[in-house]
Amino acid sequence: MPTVQIYSRRLSLVTAVLQWLVPLAWIAIATVATMHGDPELPGGPADASQLQLSSKIAFVLLTSIAPLLLGLMLRELHQLLLLYAGGEVFTAPAVVRIHRMGVLLVAYSLADQVAFLAAGLVLYFTERLTEVPLVYQLHLGELFVGLVVILLGRIMGMACRMQDELSLTV
């Protein structure tokens, strides 16, 4: 029976680089856009020169949560690939990594939306706006994929337990 190679050095290298590059680049771009450009705030783009420094800092901090979660998710993927490289496919550590990736993906899909809601409230209180700029848009794709990954982790966990039981009965 031919074996399927799950691990790839290139894919592992890409995830190793992206786990740091994506969050840092995303946060750097958001910081520069918020401090000096026209940031995309709840309620539309705004001129950064008209915002208070506390509003800018709060907005950057709130919008940095999602990229940090994405970086953690990429780290889990990298660790999973390293487990696969060691031949640990249907093992408890691999199942834990897959489950964490699913939870992080669900958290990522919700964090961006919660951050924009919170940023709208911060702007309302710090900038003395006349109405609360609440913008909410749920992205169901990432949420659905995260739930599917959690389900796959459960299925792999059951397969691991079945494999352990089978190895004990033989």
HULINQUI-V724448 format. One record per residue. N is the residue number from 0. RES is the residue in one letter. NEAR is the number of other C-alpha atoms within 8 Angstrom. Layout:
N&RES&NEAR ; N&RES&NEAR
//
This chain:
0&M&2 ; 1&P&3 ; 2&T&4 ; 3&V&4 ; 4&Q&5 ; 5&I&7 ; 6&Y&10 ; 7&S&9 ; 8&R&6 ; 9&R&6 ; 10&L&8 ; 11&S&12 ; 12&L&8 ; 13&V&8 ; 14&T&12 ; 15&A&11 ; 16&V&8 ; 17&L&10 ; 18&Q&14 ; 19&W&9 ; 20&L&8 ; 21&V&11 ; 22&P&13 ; 23&L&8 ; 24&A&8 ; 25&W&10 ; 26&I&12 ; 27&A&8 ; 28&I&8 ; 29&A&11 ; 30&T&9 ; 31&V&9 ; 32&A&10 ; 33&T&13 ; 34&M&9 ; 35&H&8 ; 36&G&9 ; 37&D&10 ; 38&P&11 ; 39&E&7 ; 40&L&10 ; 41&P&12 ; 42&G&8 ; 43&G&6 ; 44&P&9 ; 45&A&9 ; 46&D&9 ; 47&A&12 ; 48&S&7 ; 49&Q&6 ; 50&L&9 ; 51&Q&9 ; 52&L&6 ; 53&S&7 ; 54&S&12 ; 55&K&12 ; 56&I&8 ; 57&A&10 ; 58&F&11 ; 59&V&12 ; 60&L&8 ; 61&L&11 ; 62&T&13 ; 63&S&11 ; 64&I&11 ; 65&A&11 ; 66&P&13 ; 67&L&9 ; 68&L&12 ; 69&L&14 ; 70&G&13 ; 71&L&10 ; 72&M&13 ; 73&L&12 ; 74&R&11 ; 75&E&12 ; 76&L&12 ; 77&H&11 ; 78&Q&9 ; 79&L&11 ; 80&L&12 ; 81&L&10 ; 82&L&12 ; 83&Y&12 ; 84&A&10 ; 85&G&6 ; 86&G&6 ; 87&E&9 ; 88&V&7 ; 89&F&10 ; 90&T&9 ; 91&A&8 ; 92&P&7 ; 93&A&13 ; 94&V&13 ; 95&V&9 ; 96&R&12 ; 97&I&15 ; 98&H&12 ; 99&R&11 ; 100&M&14 ; 101&G&14 ; 102&V&11 ; 103&L&13 ; 104&L&15 ; 105&V&13 ; 106&A&9 ; 107&Y&13 ; 108&S&13 ; 109&L&10 ; 110&A&10 ; 111&D&11 ; 112&Q&11 ; 113&V&8 ; 114&A&11 ; 115&F&15 ; 116&L&12 ; 117&A&9 ; 118&A&13 ; 119&G&15 ; 120&L&11 ; 121&V&11 ; 122&L&13 ; 123&Y&13 ; 124&F&8 ; 125&T&9 ; 126&E&9 ; 127&R&7 ; 128&L&8 ; 129&T&5 ; 130&E&5 ; 131&V&9 ; 132&P&10 ; 133&L&10 ; 134&V&9 ; 135&Y&7 ; 136&Q&5 ; 137&L&6 ; 138&H&7 ; 139&L&7 ; 140&G&6 ; 141&E&11 ; 142&L&12 ; 143&F&9 ; 144&V&10 ; 145&G&14 ; 146&L&11 ; 147&V&9 ; 148&V&12 ; 149&I&14 ; 150&L&8 ; 151&L&9 ; 152&G&12 ; 153&R&10 ; 154&I&8 ; 155&M&10 ; 156&G&12 ; 157&M&8 ; 158&A&9 ; 159&C&11 ; 160&R&8 ; 161&M&8 ; 162&Q&8 ; 163&D&8 ; 164&E&8 ; 165&L&8 ; 166&S&7 ; 167&L&6 ; 168&T&5 ; 169&V&4
//
